[in-house]
Amino acid sequence: MATEQRPFHLVVFGASGFTGQFVTEEVAREQVDPERSSRLPWAVAGRSREKLQRVLEKAALKLGRPTLSSEVGIIICDIANPASLDEMAKQATVVLNCVGPYRFYGEPVIKACIENGASCIDISGEPQFLELMQLKYHEKAADKGVYIIGSSGFDSIPADLGVIYTRNKMNGTLTAVESFLTIHSGPEGLSIHDGTWKSAIYGFGDQSNLRKLRNASNLKPVPLIGPKLKRRWPISYCRELKGYSIPFMGSDVSVVKRTQRYLYENLEESPVQYAAYVTVGGITSVIKLMFAGLFFLFFVRFGIGRQLLIKFPWFFSFGYFSKQGPTQKQIDAASFTLMFFGQGYSQGLGTDKNKPNIKICTQVKGPEAGYVATPIAMVQAAMTLLNDASDLPKAGGVFTPGAAFSKTKLIDRLNKHGIEFSVISSSEV
């Protein structure tokens, strides 16, 4: 990845958007990390110079860095203007794309990056977009030697690298993993910006096209090692965590499956089955979520229903999503824990007829998921691209985080920045 000719190592595109502001702050922190051995020239990019300037001023105030604005480049570009995207990509080694929903706005950025030799990272949680981009652009990116890595935020770095971490820590063959996400909030509760809500509405409203895309890709099934992982009921009780859980509706399962396919087909690693759940606490929360879920699934089927869901996120999500997003107090008080329960076989034990005889429990925990952990994950993924080039897949291409980073030091980087991976227990059964 050539950087000499390009003025900026990183460019944050969509820096004045809700999530983009937090990513901008995180790059500013990385710029002055005491462990950095070299300069980190970077820029922000978007449609309005005034808004970008305001974001830099706000970050400067928050971080106590009065000279920040003068240290950061500003690039004016617009999704609707392909020539401006080309100009941005020509100046960047890695573009951090924060402009969603990606199904509407993601492809022009990827196209510009590939054509102009820049790598690109996004934080999409939209399986249809992610899978389509891999199908359309993997070979073009490989020809150019650039890396396009989607889902590099909370969806889905903790889950994808969590499975890889669990596999690496098991003394044998890991065959299946279930993950359980718990979101912890402070006294003021939780709130999520409605950009995530919109992405979910468009995704669920277009599931038939995702099925068509998967059918058209004609992928051979990945072999099943050990017994098939049974799916839990839509509402199930998790004994280990002493609470109820529901299936996790984000992109984690899609991303982990793509990673496991890549590792099996390219590195001949044993594929791991995976299922993802989110804990919902006691029976009151279950009932509340059931109603919200039924409302959502009914309305998302119709055009007018989708318009209502988009217009009134707070009402239809029972207060979880809002146009304003979380307050700083809510962000500061929130955190997440992602538990992985894995099973497999000790070394030398055949996986055909024997029952799995090892269990392992690992954990990834960190700060608030959407606007603290996501920027950390995205920026550390970018730093890995810049610094661990020899450990990346040899040619470029369109990758999941696990496929791109399984041999790199990304987990170590995340551990140092507050997203902590650890083994809770491991035992032979």
Secondary structure, 3 states (H helix, E strand, C coil): CCCCCCCEEEEEECCCCHHHHHHHHHHHHHHCCCCCCCCCCEEEEECCHHHHHHHHHHHHHHHCCCCHHHHCEEEECCCCCHHHHHHHHHHEEEEEECCCCHHHHCHHHHHHHHHCCCEEEECCCCHHHHHHHHHHHHHHHHHHCCEEECCCECCEHHHHHHHHHHHHHCCEEEEEEEEEEEEECCCCCCCEEHHHHHHHHHHHCCHHHHHHHHHHCCCCCCCCCCCCCCCCCCCEEECCCCEEEEECCCCHHHHHHHHHHHHHHHHCCCCCEEEEEEEEECHHHHHHHHHHHHHHHHHCCCHHHHHHHHHCHHHHCCCCEECCCCCHHHHHHCEEEEEEEEEEEECCCCCCCCCCCEEEEEEEEEECHHHHHHHHHHHHHHHHHHHCHHHCCCCCEEECHHHHHCCCCHHHHHHHCCCEEEEEEEEEC
